[in-house]
Amino acid sequence: MTVITSLDIGTHKIVAIMGRMRADAEVEIIGVGHHDSTGLKRGEVVDIDATVKAIRSAIRGVEYASGIDSAVSSVTVGIAGSHIRCMHADGKVKIAGKEVSAQDVASAIDTASAIDIGLGERMLHVLPRSFTVDRATGVTQPVGMYGKQLGVGVLLVNGADAAASNIEKCVRSCNMQVDSLVLEQIASSRAVLDDDEKALGVCVVDIGGGTTDIAVYLDGALEYVGVIPIAGDQMTRDIAHALQAPLRVAEDIKERYGCAYASDVGGHERVYVEGVGGRIGGEILRQSLADVVQARYTELFVLIREQLAGEGLLGSLSAGLVLTGGSASMEGCVKLAEEHFQMAVRRGIPTQKYGVRAMMQDPRYSTGVGLLLHRADAIRAARAQARGHSKFFTRVARLFGQNARKTALVSGY
């Protein structure tokens, strides 16, 4: 039995999820542990000691919940933050009129990714989008085709090396190794999207505590990733300011009574607000609270729309938007998004397909579950290599298994 563990290091919470790979190679979740996070800001580590302490607590929790005898020794970890960037690149290799081999594909990908990403940057993912063989375009499986030249278009995802190194340091301080660093919106997408949505064109919007992460898929491949520095924390601060309440009180009120679509709130509903500094608390209309929440979600959706329109992607989302992350649980946010974007919108949650427990069928677990599935994909590729089914899996398994400066995800193979 192969046991794997994911670690979602979030701004508000650190979540560890453990799974085992069954005989049919599918993943079954066997435990979850979590702990409040105070060492991050907008997705980046700002306090090593606080983050290490929270990771240790989350790992102890998942070890206890799963009932395993041995300690967790390695984890697949998510990375996010405003430092994330993406760019498109192309690579070509000559194949001299013979069949395209796995090595030809690997060489083309290497050529496409051999660019200077800048001082202090780290390449996180090299994601092939499509291939060309001579004049044939939109090729998804080039191995075995005849031609003179193989081309590949890739999406390169990079981030600040310091941000990645700080995450790795925190994990190592807990006596664990990092199997791989995975962009969080890629992980979330793995947990909540299906292949049809990716083929039609879909945008995943992961609304976390510190940032809102965007991933757009077109024709079955990742086309764009972006980050917006507005998320749940900003909403909480707005509520605290409007109600003159402590942040902890504002967060609780937001989760219990918040609504992003003010028209759906009854005009006479009231919410009790705890007083500050010993002052007596009082009641406010819930609709007043909804007005504050709706204003912040509207601002967020405007920024998302502008970013998508600026990249020329807004008209390509035939499958619409999928909202996930902790702040996607807010009542009325799907309805508000449908009204704003004028397209189909749904809430993305991990499904029971992966043995997800009822308590984990929640948008806040999408990244953790997706990280676990990403690791399982890598293990399946490595097993295929061992069986000798395809030489190309050798390249994929090696890239998936790297815990180094460059981690590649090859879609569709």
Beta strands, then each sheet from edge to edge (+ up, - down):
strand 1: 2-9
strand 2: 13-21
strand 3: 27-36
strand 4: 40-41
strand 5: 44-45
strand 6: 74-79
strand 7: 85-99
strand 8: 121-133
strand 9: 136-139
strand 10: 146-160
strand 11: 177-183
strand 12: 202-207
strand 13: 212-218
strand 14: 221-228
strand 15: 270-273
strand 16: 282-285
strand 17: 321-324
strand 18: 345-347
sheet 1: 3+ 2- 1+ 6+ 11+
sheet 2: 4+ 5-
sheet 3: 7+ 10- 8+ 9-
sheet 4: 14+ 13- 12+ 17+ 18+
sheet 5: 15+ 16-
end
